[in-house]
Amino acid sequence: MQNVSAEKDHVKKKKEFSLPDTIVILLALTFLATVLTYIIPAGKFDMVKNAASGRDVVDPATFHFVEQRPVSILDMFAAVPKGLIQTANIMVLTLFCGAVFHLVTHTGAMDAGLAAAMKKLSGSKKYILVVGMMLVSSVLGLRGSAETLLPFMPLAVSTCIVIGLDSLAGAAIILVGAAAGMMNSFISHILIVAQGIAELPPYSGIGVRVISYAAFWLVAALFIILYCKKLDKDPTRSSMYEQDRINHKETVVTALNAPEFTTRRKVTLITFGVGMLTLIACLALFTFNVAQVSTLYFILALIIGIVGGYSPNTFAKEFINGCRSMLYGAMIVGFARAISIVMTDGVILDTITNVMASILKFLPSSICAVGMLFVQGLMSIVVPSGTGQAAVTMPLIAPLADLIGVTRQTSVVAFMLGDGIINLLTPTSGYFMAAIGIVGISWLKWVKWYIPLAIIWIIMAIVVLIICTMIGYGPF
């Protein structure tokens, strides 16, 4: 009786100190953004066409205050369905991703294949797999399309669970690996937009970016491997230990008592593997948008349905069941977008941007590049889209760089690094919130895990920017 009572007290205590759900956090931030529309003066920049990038960008000399447009409570509530509608493409990708993985898993192919792999991935071999997956995600991150990496989250997490790690390790392999590539990219469309607005030659300054990419990736890989070694010594040190035992119970059980790896299951798993390799190749070689990736996933789902031996009705049922498993992660994308909708409707985004840029004017030129890093990091919370942030901030930052003796190329580096590091912290980032939502990791648990790496990356970014300033990183 004492044990039962103690267990009840333990459960009650855990409930009392339970972390707020991600959706609760997003709703609270949406409310905060609404309150800010009553406090922060409304203001706007005029927009002009940038000849180099072909995009509409702000004219830095035209900021002016406008009539206050506070967002009403009703409009605040309306921002959520608006956000869901605006992010429908990412939501569809998330749902179709869930469908494909469920169809493969439902045949037993995934469990049998992972169990077979686990027998061969003992000792140091598992770290080779971790590094390999992280390298692939970082190379894909070089393309600069974060949303298209969402389909790889369940596979990375399932693989990590099977080899004795946790869901945080799986999420980090994709998110951190991709971030190392995106923020140091020398080929992404985000870089080209930023350089175009700054009137720099496209793809210029590649040497420094390649060195920076290698350094950031190596540090991130070491950080994740050290975390994995900690789990090897004591799995209970993971903040996701209990939750993983619930969320990934089937994966853990089948790893120990896997179904038979039949010919049909082997063919199904091979089909799935070929489909994923095709997707990776398409993302690496072509500029695929979210809708095109969703199309590939839908085609792959149909093929797996045939290869896996599903009847038409069973396929339809399990396809929907797979989509349902991803509904939470898909919904988070829309809830995150609601925050930026409120700030846009309240016309306070340009005011915040103008204040951030004005702060840099008062910094000594020697540390202004570092100031740009932090300003761009803060702006990524307000404008989480990389190309959107470039269009809003670079027309202000690039001319300012000329005035304070910092090269425009350095200002682009500050933008890329600041945006990339903070994007894995901000709850306004739709793809990031969707990624952790898909695999069932709360925002606060991710932040606690990521903060030490973020601090290391920030220090590295400061060093990179100081070096860029010293060498006059250009061409100008």
N, C-alpha and C positions, 0 to 999 in steps of 0.2 A: 504493500500500500504506500509506503514511503517513497519507493521508486516512481510509482505512478504519479504521486503528488508532485514530486520534484520535476518530473518530465512535464507536467501541466504548467508548473511555474516557469519552467524554461521556455516553453512555447509561448506563454503569455508575455514573458519578458521580451522575446524576439519580436512579437507583434507590436509591442509598445515602441520598439526602436527600429521598426522597419523603415527602409528608405522609401521616399516618395517615388511613385511610378513615373516613368519618363513622360507620359502624356500629362500627368499632373504638373510636372515641371514646365512643360511647354505651355500649358494653359496659364500658369502663373506668369510666365514671361510675356505672353500675349496680353494679359491684363496690365502688366507693368508698362509695356509699350503703349497701351491705350492711355494710361495715366500720363506718360511723357508727352503725348500729343497735346495735353492741356498746359504743360509746363514749358517745353522747349518751343521757342518762337518758330513759326513756319517760315521757310525760305526756299528759294529756288535759284538754280543756274539756268541760263539760256543754253540750248543745245546747238551745236554746229557739227557739220560733217568733217571728219578728219580725212584728209586726202590720202594719207599713207595707209591707214587701216580700213578706210571705207565705212567706219562706224560713226554713229552719232555720239559725240562726247560733249562734256561740259565746257563752256567758255569760262575760264577762271576769273575773268574780269567782270563778269555779269551777275555775281551773286546779289540778290536783293530779297528783302523780307516781303512776305505776302500776307494776306489776311489769314488769321488763325483758323485752322480747320480741324478742331478736335474730333476724335473718333467717338461716336456714341456707343453705348453699351450694346445696342442692337447691331451696329456695324461691327463691333468686336466679335460678336457671336457669328455674324455672317462671314467673317474672315476665315473661319475654319472650313466651311464648305467651299469657299473660293480657293483656299489653299489646296484642298483635295482635287478640285477641278484643274487647277493650274499645273499640278504635279501628276496628272493622270498617267503620263507616259512612264514615269519612274515607278508608279504604283503597278502598272501592268507588267513591267519588267520584273518587279519583285514577286508578283503573283505567279507569273509563268515560270520563274526560277524555282519557286516552291513546288509547282506542279511536276517539273522535270525530275527533281530530286526525289519527290514522293513516289513517282511512277517507278523509278529505278529501285528505290528502297523497298517498295511494296512487293516486288518480285523476290526479294531476298538476295539479289545480286550484290547490292552495296555492302550488306553485312558480311556475306561470305567472302567478298573480295577484300574488304578491310581486315577481316580476321586472318586471311591468308597472308596479307601484307605484314600484319603485326608480327607474325612468326619470324619474318625475315628482317624486321626493323628493330633489332635489339641493340642495346648499347649505343655506341657512337653513331650508328647508321641512322638513327632517328633525327640526329642533328643535321646530317647531310640532307635529309628530306625537308626539314624546317628551312634550312638555308636555301635549298633549291626552290621551294615554293615562294619564299620571300624575294628571291631574285626575279622570278617570273612576274610577280605582282609589281615589283619596282620598274621592270622594263615596260610593262603595260601602263604603269603610271606616267611614264615619260610622254605618252600620248596626250595626257591631260584630261581624259574623260573619266572622272571618278565614278559616275553612276554605272558605267558598264562593268565595273568590278564587283558589283553587288552579287551577281550569280555565283561567284567563287567563295562567298562567305560560308555557306553551309558545308561545302566540301572540305574547306580548310579546318573548320571546327570539328567535323566528324572525324577527320584524319587525326587531329590532335587528341581527341578524346580516346580513340582506339590505341594510340601509342603511349597513353598514360599521362598526357598533359591536360590542359583545361581549355574551356571555350575562349578565355581571354587570350591565350597563346594563339589560337586559331584566328581570332579577329585581328590580333596585332600583326600577324604574318601578312594579311591582306592590306589592312589600313595603313600600318606604319611603312610597310614595304612600298606601297603605292605612293604615299606621301613623300618618301625620300626621292622617288622619281619625279613626281609632279613639281615639287618646289625647286628642283635643280634641272628641270627639263631644258633641253636644247632643241627640241623639235615640236613642242606642244602648241596648239592654237592659242592658248592663253598667253604664252611668251610672245608669239607673233603679234597678237593684238596689243600687248603692252609695249613692245618695241615699235610697232607702227605708230601708236599714239605719241610715243617719245621721239618719233622721227628718226629712229635708229635703223640701220640696215637689218633686214630679217635674218635670223639665225646668227647674228654677230655675237662675238664674245664666247664662242663655244668652248675654248680651252679651259677657262676658269670654271665654267659650268660642269664640265666633265669631271674635273678634279673635285669640285664641291660635291657632286653626286656620289662619287666613290667614297668620300669621307663620311658623308651623312649615312649612306647605306651601311658601311662597315660598322659604324658606331651603333646603329639601330640593330643590326644583326647580332652583334656582341651582347647588347642589352637583352634581347629576346632569348638568346641561348643561355645566358646567366639565369634568367627567370625560369627557363625550362629545367636547368640543372637543380634549381631550388625545389621545383615540384618533384623531381626524381627522388630527392632526399626525403621529402615529406609532402605528399599530395594535399594534405589537410591545410597547408599554409596558403592555398589558393582561396581567395575571397569568393570564388565561384564553386567551391568544392561541393557543398550541399545542394546548391541549385543545379549543378551539372548532373548530379546523381538522380535528380528528378526530371530535368528537361531532356537529358540524353540517356535515360535509363535503358532504352532498347539498344542503343549503340554499345553501352558498356556490357550488357548481358550477352548480346550476340557476339561480342569480341571474345568472350569466354566460352560460349556454347553456340557457335555459329552454325547456320544451316549448311547443307551440303552444297559445294561449289559445282553445280551441275553444268552441262554443256550450254543449256539455255541461259543460265545465269552468267556464264562466262561471255557468251555472245552479247547479252544485254549490257554487261559492264564494258565490253570492248566498244560497242556502239556508242555508249555514253562517253567513253574516253576519246573516241575519234571526234565526236561532236564537240567536246570541250576544247580539243586541240584545234579544231577548225575555227572555233570562236576566238581562241587566242591568236591564231594566225590572222584572222580577219581584223581583229583589233590592232594588231601590230603593223599590218600592212596597209590598212585602209582607214579612212576617217568615218567610222560607223556611228550613227546617232543611236539614241536609246530605242527608238521604234524599230530600227533594223536589227538590233540585238534581240529585242523581244520576238521579232519574226523568226530569227534563227532558233530561239528557244522553243517556240511553238512548233516549228517543223521537227525539231529534235524530239519533242514530246510525242508527236504522232508516230515517228519512226520507232521510238522505244515502246509505244503501245503495241505496234505490230510485232516487233522482235520479242517483246516480253510475253506475248501470247494473250493479250487482253482482248476480250470480246468488246464490241462497240459500246455496249451499255456499261460494262465494268470500267472501260477506259474513261468514259464521261464522268462516272461517279468518282473514280480515283483522281482524275484531273482536278475536279472541284475540291476534293479533300486536300490535295496538295496546295491549291490556291488558298484554301482556308487556313492552312498552317502558317502562311506568310502574311495574313491579313493585318496582324498587329504591326509588323514592320512597315507594311505599305501605308497604313494609316498615319504612322509617325511622320512620314514625309510631308503629308498635307498639313498636319498640325504645326510642324516647324515652319512651313511657308507662311502660315497665318501671321507670324510675328512680323515678317518683312512687309506683308500686305498692310498691316495696321500702320507701320511707320511710313510707308509710301502714301497711303490715303491721308495720313495726318500731315504730310508735306514737311517732315522733319529730317529726312535723310540728308538732303543737301546742306541743311544747317549744321548737322553733326560733322559732315565732311569738311565744311568750311572752317569750323572750329579746329578740327584736327590738323588741317593744313596750316592754319594760322599759328599753332603752337610751335611748329618747326621753325618759324621765322625768328623766334626768340632763343633758339639753341645755338651754341657756338658751332662754327663750321666744322670743327674737328670731330664733333660727335653727332652732327646732323644726320649722317647716314644711318647711325644707330637709332636716332630718333625716328627716322623714316620706317625702320623695321617695326618699332612698337606702334606707330600710328597705323601702318598697314595691317598689323595684327589686330588692333582694335577695330579697324574698319571692316575686317573680315567677319566680325560678329554682326555688324549692321548689314553688310552686303556680302553674303556668303558665296555668291557666284564669282568664280575667278575672272571671267571675262567682264561681268558686270562691275566688279570692283575696279578692274583696269580702266573701264570707260568712265567711271566716276572719279577716281583718284589720280590717275596718271596725268591728265591735262593740268592738274594743279601741282603735282609733285615734280614733273619734268622741268617746267620753267623755273620752279623754286630751286631746283638743283643747280641750274645755271647761275643763279644769283649768289648762292652760298659756297660755290666752289666745289661741288660734288658732281661727278660725271653723271649723265643721264643713264648710262649703262649700269652704274652703281645703284641708281634709284630703282631700276627694274629688278635688280637682284634683291633689294630690300622688299619690294612688293611681293616677289615670288616666295621668298623665305618667310616673311611675316604671315602671308596668307596661308601657306602650306602648314606651318607649325600650329597655328591657332585653329585652323579648320578642324583639327581632331579634338578640339575642346568645346567648340561653340555649339550649343543646342539649336541654333538657327540654321545649321548646315543640314540640309535635307538628306543628302546621300549618307553622311556620317551617322545621323540619327537612325536612318533606315537600316544601316549596316549592323549597328549594335542591337537594334530592335529585332532584326531577323533571327539573331542567334541568342536572344534573351538576356543580354547584358544591360544592366541599368546604367544610366549616364554617370551617376556618382561613382559607381564601382570602376567604370572605365577611366574616369578622370583621376581617381586615386592611383590607378596603375600607371597612367600615361604621364602624369605630372613630372616625375623624375627625368624621364626621357626628354620631355618638352624643355625642361630647364637646361639639360645638356645641349640640346639642339639650339636653343636660344644663345647660349654662350658661344657655340660654334659659329652661329650666324653673325654674331657681333665680330668675331675674329675675321670671318670672311669679308665683312663690310669694311673693317679697318684696313685690311690688306688691299681691297679694291680701291679705297680712298688713297692709300699710300702710293700705289702703282699707277694711279690715274686711269683706271680700267675704262676702256673706251670701245669704239673709236672716239667717242666724246660723251 
